[in-house]
Amino acid sequence: MSETDLIIRGRRVVLIDRIAPASIHIRDGRIVSIGEFAEVAEGCELIEADDDSVVMPGLVDTHVHINEPGRTEWEGFETATRAAAAGGVTTLIDMPLNSIPATTSSAAFHSKLNAAQNKCHVDVGFWGGVIPGNTSELALMKRDGVVGFKCFLVPSGVDEFPHVTEADLREAMPELSRLDSLLIVHAELPGPIDEAAPDEDSASDYAAFLESRPRQAENDAIELMIRLSREFGTRVHIVHLSSADAVPLIRKAQAEGVNISAETCPHYLHFAAETIPAGATEFKCCPPIRERENREQLWQALADGTIGIVVSDHSPCPGELKLAESGDFLGAWGGIASLQLRLPVIWTEANKRGFSLLDLARWLCLGPAEQVGLQHRKGSIAPGSDADLIVWSPEAEFKVDKSVLRHRHKISPYIGETLSGVVQKTFLRGRKIYDGREMVGLADGEFLLNS
């Protein structure tokens, strides 16, 4: 019997260290070997990418708000994972909010697992949450399989997930260190935000909203987390880094051996505050999209490795919560829906700046897999890995239209943008799940329980 039951090959295959013609030999959903382009076994299925296309690992997105159960009308596992597959994402990690109950206890985590059964078109893992008073639940959630834990240092926007203070962190972080668990942090402190005192008469003015979430809130929060990580030895990761002022702080801490890492998001790398129209609340997120100069400094931090990964922070909501009619940035829900668009947004911008497909795969595939300890299965085209693969055309352009978006509410600041990079096929463990503009097969993604 042949060791291979499927071969996917192309002239541009993105391997860990090079881009080369190759044939990917697959059996039972795993990659068994990487061969030369002409190396094709008899009696197995052969899928070929055309010469204009690239074969790359399936994307890994470790920052996705799915919101089910409890707020499934915002987004749910069925719609979110369809959007993921259409965007080349084969693995995603669900945030512990904004579901009800929030994933802050073992019982709540099992409610989440029950809600997700038979609804996932891609493989899904889960973050747990750190909130005041739940330290005793952390070991139970890790035993159950969460990949790590998230906290907010500023009010999260939902009552079920209160933010933590330094005193709360001093209780939780020794336990997280004992468990060798990663703590991911929404790093803004309330003090500088409270002091900003926004002018409510200018609520539709993006500049006024930007002033209401000053860089100092992020900078001070990151200084706090560096100090606590150094003190307790806890692994810390800063989510959705927006303030480029904090990059030197993180870089210095990393050089000194502090176990701290950071991510940023497509909206911070594509948009600029100067071009956001008044009242365009689809652009609202926290921390906010900052100025053009700040954006370019974030790109520099990606180039030198201070920022290691780019994730979507897909955070959708029903249209009425965006307050589009009033254009009230201060009152609108803060979150950007972009799960399906991370690859083309980042490739469009990266290509302009001279980055390569290898850089892209590191930021979108292997780096996120390493963040959550899944690099032995996900994020690279290598023997032993799951055969999670995408075929896409880097040169093909498309204009973002509501009709192509598969998340529940067709709201996004990217609508109308022209982007490069069209996903043609997505494979999950060797099975085609997306082909052109069509979903293929059943929702049989696996739960990735890191127990």
C-alpha positions as CSV (number, residue, x, y, z in Angstrom):
1,M,0.0,0.0,0.0
2,S,1.3,3.5,-0.9
3,E,2.2,5.8,2.0
4,T,0.4,8.6,0.1
5,D,-3.3,9.0,-0.7
6,L,-3.1,12.6,-1.8
7,I,-0.5,14.9,-3.4
8,I,-0.8,18.6,-3.6
9,R,1.9,20.3,-5.6
10,G,2.9,23.6,-7.0
11,R,5.7,25.6,-8.5
12,R,5.6,28.1,-5.5
13,V,5.3,26.1,-2.3
14,V,6.0,28.1,0.9
15,L,8.1,25.8,3.1
16,I,9.6,26.8,6.4
17,D,12.9,28.2,5.0
18,R,12.3,28.6,1.3
19,I,9.8,28.9,-1.6
20,A,10.3,26.1,-4.1
21,P,8.6,23.8,-6.5
22,A,7.4,20.8,-4.4
23,S,5.0,18.0,-4.1
24,I,3.3,17.6,-0.7
25,H,2.6,13.9,0.1
26,I,-0.4,13.4,2.4
27,R,-1.9,10.3,4.1
28,D,-4.8,10.3,6.6
29,G,-4.8,14.0,6.8
30,R,-1.1,14.4,7.7
31,I,1.9,15.4,5.7
32,V,4.2,12.4,5.3
33,S,6.9,13.9,3.1
34,I,7.9,16.8,0.9
35,G,9.1,15.7,-2.5
36,E,10.4,17.3,-5.7
37,F,7.7,18.7,-8.0
38,A,8.0,15.7,-10.3
39,E,7.8,13.2,-7.5
40,V,4.3,11.8,-7.8
41,A,3.2,8.4,-6.5
42,E,0.9,6.2,-8.5
43,G,-2.6,5.5,-7.5
44,C,-3.2,8.6,-5.4
45,E,-5.2,11.8,-6.0
46,L,-3.2,14.7,-7.4
47,I,-4.2,18.3,-7.0
48,E,-2.0,20.9,-8.8
49,A,-1.8,24.6,-8.2
50,D,-1.4,26.7,-11.4
51,D,1.8,28.6,-12.1
52,D,0.2,31.9,-10.9
53,S,-0.7,30.4,-7.5
54,V,1.1,29.8,-4.2
55,V,0.7,26.8,-1.9
56,M,1.0,27.9,1.7
57,P,0.3,26.5,5.2
58,G,-3.3,27.2,6.4
59,L,-3.4,30.4,8.4
60,V,-3.6,30.3,12.2
61,D,-5.6,33.1,13.9
62,T,-5.2,33.2,17.7
63,H,-7.5,36.2,18.3
64,V,-11.1,35.7,17.3
65,H,-14.3,36.7,19.1
66,I,-16.9,34.2,18.2
67,N,-19.4,35.2,21.0
68,E,-21.3,31.9,21.2
69,P,-23.2,31.0,23.4
70,G,-25.1,33.9,24.7
71,R,-24.4,36.4,21.9
72,T,-24.7,34.2,18.9
73,E,-26.7,37.0,17.2
74,W,-23.4,38.9,17.1
75,E,-21.4,35.9,15.6
76,G,-21.4,32.2,16.1
77,F,-19.2,29.2,15.3
78,E,-21.0,28.3,12.1
79,T,-20.6,31.8,10.5
80,A,-17.2,32.6,12.0
81,T,-15.6,29.3,10.8
82,R,-17.1,29.7,7.3
83,A,-15.5,33.1,7.1
84,A,-12.2,31.6,8.4
85,A,-12.2,28.9,5.7
86,A,-12.9,31.4,3.0
87,G,-10.0,33.4,4.2
88,G,-7.5,30.5,4.3
89,V,-7.7,30.2,8.1
90,T,-7.6,26.5,9.1
91,T,-7.0,27.0,12.8
92,L,-8.5,29.7,15.1
93,I,-8.5,30.3,18.8
94,D,-11.7,31.7,20.4
95,M,-11.6,34.5,22.9
96,P,-13.2,34.0,26.4
97,L,-15.5,37.0,25.8
98,N,-18.1,38.1,24.6
99,S,-20.0,34.9,25.1
100,I,-22.4,34.3,28.0
101,P,-21.2,32.8,30.2
102,A,-17.7,34.1,29.6
103,T,-15.0,31.4,29.6
104,T,-13.8,32.1,33.2
105,S,-14.6,28.8,34.8
106,S,-14.5,25.1,34.0
107,A,-18.3,24.9,33.9
108,A,-18.4,27.9,31.5
109,F,-15.8,26.3,29.3
110,H,-17.9,23.2,29.0
111,S,-20.9,25.3,28.0
112,K,-18.8,26.8,25.2
113,L,-17.7,23.3,24.0
114,N,-21.3,22.2,24.0
115,A,-22.3,25.2,22.0
116,A,-19.6,24.7,19.4
117,Q,-20.3,21.0,18.7
118,N,-20.9,20.1,15.0
119,K,-20.7,23.8,14.0
120,C,-16.9,24.3,13.2
121,H,-15.7,24.2,9.6
122,V,-12.0,24.6,10.8
123,D,-10.1,23.5,13.8
124,V,-10.8,25.5,17.0
125,G,-9.0,26.1,20.3
126,F,-10.0,28.2,23.2
127,W,-8.6,30.9,25.6
128,G,-9.7,31.0,29.2
129,G,-10.1,34.2,31.1
130,V,-8.6,35.8,34.2
131,I,-11.0,38.0,36.1
132,P,-11.0,39.2,39.7
133,G,-11.5,36.2,42.1
134,N,-11.2,33.2,39.7
135,T,-7.7,32.1,40.4
136,S,-9.0,28.8,41.7
137,E,-10.5,28.0,38.3
138,L,-7.3,28.5,36.3
139,A,-5.9,25.0,36.8
140,L,-9.3,23.4,36.1
141,M,-9.6,25.3,32.8
142,K,-6.0,24.3,31.8
143,R,-6.8,20.7,32.7
144,D,-9.9,21.0,30.4
145,G,-7.7,22.2,27.5
146,V,-7.6,26.0,27.2
147,V,-4.4,27.1,25.4
148,G,-3.8,30.0,27.8
149,F,-5.6,32.9,29.6
150,K,-6.6,36.4,28.7
151,C,-7.2,39.5,30.9
152,F,-8.2,43.1,30.5
153,L,-6.5,45.9,32.3
154,V,-9.4,48.3,31.4
155,P,-13.1,47.7,31.3
156,S,-13.9,45.1,28.6
157,G,-17.2,46.5,27.5
158,V,-19.2,43.6,28.9
159,D,-20.2,43.0,32.5
160,E,-19.4,39.2,32.4
161,F,-15.7,39.9,31.9
162,P,-14.5,42.5,34.5
163,H,-11.0,43.9,34.2
164,V,-8.2,43.1,36.7
165,T,-6.0,45.4,38.8
166,E,-2.4,45.0,39.7
167,A,-3.6,43.4,43.0
168,D,-5.6,40.8,41.0
169,L,-2.6,40.0,38.8
170,R,-0.4,39.5,41.8
171,E,-2.8,36.8,42.9
172,A,-3.2,35.2,39.5
173,M,0.3,35.4,38.0
174,P,2.0,33.0,40.5
175,E,-0.6,30.4,39.6
176,L,-0.1,31.0,35.9
177,S,3.6,30.6,36.3
178,R,3.1,27.4,38.2
179,L,0.9,26.1,35.4
180,D,3.4,27.4,32.8
181,S,0.4,29.1,31.1
182,L,0.6,32.1,28.8
183,L,-1.2,35.3,29.9
184,I,-2.4,37.5,27.0
185,V,-3.3,41.0,28.0
186,H,-5.5,43.8,26.7
187,A,-3.0,46.4,27.7
188,E,-4.6,49.8,28.4
189,L,-4.9,51.3,31.8
190,P,-8.0,53.3,32.9
191,G,-6.1,56.2,34.4
192,P,-4.9,58.0,31.2
193,I,-8.3,57.2,29.5
194,D,-10.2,58.8,32.4
195,E,-8.0,61.8,32.3
196,A,-8.5,62.3,28.6
197,A,-12.2,63.4,29.3
198,P,-13.5,63.3,25.7
199,D,-15.7,66.1,24.4
200,E,-19.1,64.5,23.8
201,D,-20.1,67.3,21.4
202,S,-17.4,66.0,19.1
203,A,-18.4,62.3,19.3
204,S,-18.5,61.9,15.5
205,D,-15.0,63.2,15.1
206,Y,-12.4,60.5,14.8
207,A,-9.7,62.7,16.1
208,A,-11.7,63.3,19.3
209,F,-12.1,59.5,19.7
210,L,-8.4,59.0,19.2
211,E,-7.6,61.5,21.9
212,S,-9.9,59.6,24.2
213,R,-7.7,56.5,24.1
214,P,-4.2,58.0,24.4
215,R,-1.0,56.1,23.7
216,Q,-0.1,56.6,27.4
217,A,-2.8,54.2,28.4
218,E,-1.1,51.4,26.4
219,N,2.4,52.5,27.3
220,D,1.8,52.5,31.0
221,A,0.0,49.1,30.8
222,I,2.9,47.5,29.0
223,E,5.4,48.9,31.5
224,L,3.2,47.3,34.2
225,M,3.2,43.9,32.5
226,I,6.9,43.9,31.8
227,R,7.5,44.6,35.5
228,L,5.1,41.8,36.7
229,S,6.4,39.3,34.1
230,R,10.0,40.0,35.3
231,E,8.9,39.6,38.9
232,F,6.8,36.4,38.6
233,G,8.4,34.8,35.6
234,T,5.0,34.6,33.9
235,R,4.9,34.3,30.1
236,V,3.1,37.5,28.9
237,H,1.8,38.4,25.5
238,I,0.5,41.9,24.5
239,V,-2.6,41.6,22.3
240,H,-3.5,44.1,19.5
241,L,-0.5,46.4,20.0
242,S,-1.5,49.8,18.7
243,S,1.0,52.3,20.2
244,A,4.3,52.3,18.5
245,D,5.7,54.2,21.5
246,A,5.6,50.9,23.4
247,V,7.8,49.1,20.9
248,P,11.1,50.2,22.5
249,L,9.9,49.1,25.9
250,I,9.0,45.6,24.6
251,R,12.3,45.4,22.6
252,K,14.4,46.3,25.6
253,A,12.5,43.8,27.9
254,Q,13.0,41.0,25.4
255,A,16.7,41.7,25.2
256,E,16.9,41.6,29.0
257,G,15.3,38.1,29.0
258,V,11.7,39.0,30.0
259,N,9.3,36.5,28.5
260,I,7.1,39.0,26.8
261,S,5.8,39.0,23.2
262,A,3.4,41.1,21.1
263,E,1.0,40.9,18.2
264,T,-0.6,43.5,16.1
265,C,-3.6,43.5,13.7
266,P,-4.4,44.2,10.0
267,H,-6.3,47.4,10.8
268,Y,-3.3,49.0,12.5
269,L,-1.1,48.1,9.5
270,H,-3.5,49.2,6.7
271,F,-5.5,52.2,7.8
272,A,-4.3,55.5,9.2
273,A,-6.2,57.9,11.5
274,E,-5.8,60.8,9.1
275,T,-8.0,59.2,6.5
276,I,-10.9,57.9,8.7
277,P,-14.0,59.9,7.9
278,A,-16.2,61.6,10.6
279,G,-18.9,59.3,11.8
280,A,-17.4,56.1,10.2
281,T,-17.9,54.0,13.3
282,E,-17.0,50.8,11.4
283,F,-13.4,51.9,12.1
284,K,-13.8,52.0,15.9
285,C,-11.7,49.6,17.9
286,C,-9.8,49.7,21.2
287,P,-7.0,50.5,21.3
288,P,-7.6,52.7,18.3
289,I,-6.2,53.0,14.8
290,R,-3.5,55.6,15.1
291,E,-1.6,57.9,12.8
292,R,0.3,57.0,9.6
293,E,3.7,57.6,11.2
294,N,2.7,55.2,14.0
295,R,1.6,52.6,11.4
296,E,5.0,52.6,9.8
297,Q,6.7,52.1,13.1
298,L,4.6,49.0,13.7
299,W,5.8,47.7,10.3
300,Q,9.4,48.3,11.4
301,A,8.7,46.4,14.6
302,L,7.4,43.4,12.5
303,A,10.6,43.7,10.4
304,D,12.9,43.4,13.4
305,G,10.8,40.8,15.2
306,T,9.8,42.8,18.2
307,I,6.2,42.1,17.1
308,G,6.0,38.5,16.2
309,I,2.6,37.8,14.7
310,V,-0.4,39.5,13.0
311,V,-3.9,38.3,14.1
312,S,-7.3,39.6,13.2
313,D,-9.0,40.5,16.5
314,H,-12.2,39.7,14.7
315,S,-14.8,41.4,16.9
316,P,-18.2,41.7,15.2
317,C,-21.5,43.0,16.5
318,P,-25.0,43.6,15.2
319,G,-25.3,46.7,13.0
320,E,-27.3,48.7,15.5
321,L,-24.5,48.6,18.0
322,K,-22.2,50.5,15.6
323,L,-24.5,53.5,15.8
324,A,-23.9,54.3,12.1
325,E,-26.8,56.8,11.9
326,S,-25.5,59.0,14.7
327,G,-21.8,58.3,13.9
328,D,-21.1,58.4,17.6
329,F,-17.5,57.0,18.0
330,L,-17.7,57.3,21.8
331,G,-20.9,55.2,22.1
332,A,-20.4,52.7,19.3
333,W,-19.3,49.1,20.0
334,G,-15.5,48.9,19.4
335,G,-14.5,46.0,17.2
336,I,-13.5,45.3,13.6
337,A,-14.7,42.3,11.6
338,S,-11.8,41.0,9.5
339,L,-11.4,37.3,10.0
340,Q,-11.8,36.5,6.3
341,L,-9.5,39.3,5.1
342,R,-6.3,39.0,7.1
343,L,-4.3,37.4,4.3
344,P,-5.0,39.9,1.5
345,V,-4.8,42.9,3.8
346,I,-1.4,42.0,5.1
347,W,-0.1,40.8,1.8
348,T,-1.2,44.0,0.1
349,E,0.7,46.1,2.6
350,A,3.7,43.8,3.0
351,N,4.3,43.5,-0.7
352,K,4.5,47.3,-1.0
353,R,7.2,47.3,1.6
354,G,9.3,44.6,0.1
355,F,8.4,41.7,2.5
356,S,8.3,38.2,1.2
357,L,5.9,35.3,1.3
358,L,8.2,33.7,3.9
359,D,7.6,36.8,6.1
360,L,3.9,36.4,5.5
361,A,3.8,32.7,6.5
362,R,5.8,33.5,9.7
363,W,3.4,36.2,10.8
364,L,0.2,34.5,9.8
365,C,0.9,30.8,10.2
366,L,3.9,29.5,12.1
367,G,4.2,32.4,14.6
368,P,0.6,32.1,15.8
369,A,0.9,28.3,16.0
370,E,4.0,28.7,18.2
371,Q,2.2,31.2,20.4
372,V,-0.3,28.5,21.5
373,G,2.0,25.5,21.4
374,L,0.6,24.0,18.2
375,Q,3.7,24.2,16.0
376,H,4.1,20.4,15.9
377,R,0.7,20.2,14.0
378,K,-0.1,23.6,12.6
379,G,1.5,26.5,10.8
380,S,4.0,24.9,8.5
381,I,4.4,22.6,5.5
382,A,6.5,19.9,7.1
383,P,6.4,16.1,7.6
384,G,4.2,15.2,10.6
385,S,2.1,18.4,10.4
386,D,-1.6,18.4,9.6
387,A,-2.2,18.8,5.9
388,D,-3.7,22.3,6.4
389,L,-3.0,24.0,3.2
390,I,-4.2,26.9,1.1
391,V,-3.8,27.6,-2.6
392,W,-4.0,31.3,-3.4
393,S,-3.1,33.9,-6.0
394,P,-0.9,36.7,-4.7
395,E,-1.2,38.8,-7.9
396,A,-5.0,38.6,-8.2
397,E,-6.9,41.7,-7.0
398,F,-10.4,42.0,-5.7
399,K,-12.6,44.8,-4.3
400,V,-14.1,43.9,-0.9
401,D,-17.9,43.8,-1.2
402,K,-20.5,42.7,1.3
403,S,-21.4,39.8,-1.0
404,V,-18.0,38.1,-0.4
405,L,-18.1,38.3,3.4
406,R,-19.2,35.2,5.3
407,H,-19.3,36.5,8.9
408,R,-22.8,37.1,10.3
409,H,-23.0,40.9,10.0
410,K,-21.6,42.4,6.8
411,I,-20.0,45.4,8.5
412,S,-16.3,46.1,7.9
413,P,-14.1,49.1,7.3
414,Y,-12.6,47.1,4.4
415,I,-15.7,47.3,2.3
416,G,-14.7,49.2,-0.9
417,E,-10.9,48.5,-0.5
418,T,-9.0,46.9,-3.4
419,L,-6.8,44.1,-2.1
420,S,-4.3,41.7,-3.5
421,G,-4.5,38.0,-2.8
422,V,-7.4,35.7,-3.6
423,V,-7.8,32.4,-1.8
424,Q,-8.7,29.7,-4.3
425,K,-8.8,26.5,-2.2
426,T,-8.5,25.7,1.5
427,F,-7.7,22.2,2.8
428,L,-8.2,21.1,6.4
429,R,-6.2,17.9,7.2
430,G,-6.1,17.1,3.5
431,R,-9.8,17.6,3.0
432,K,-10.9,20.4,0.7
433,I,-13.3,22.7,2.7
434,Y,-13.4,25.8,0.4
435,D,-13.2,25.9,-3.3
436,G,-13.5,29.2,-5.2
437,R,-16.5,30.9,-3.5
438,E,-18.1,27.6,-2.3
439,M,-17.8,25.8,1.0
440,V,-17.3,22.1,0.6
441,G,-18.3,19.3,3.0
442,L,-19.6,19.1,6.5
443,A,-18.6,21.1,9.6
444,D,-16.2,18.6,11.1
445,G,-13.4,20.8,12.5
446,E,-11.7,19.5,15.6
447,F,-11.4,21.0,19.0
448,L,-7.7,21.6,19.9
449,L,-7.7,21.0,23.6
450,N,-4.2,21.7,25.0
451,S,-4.5,19.4,28.0
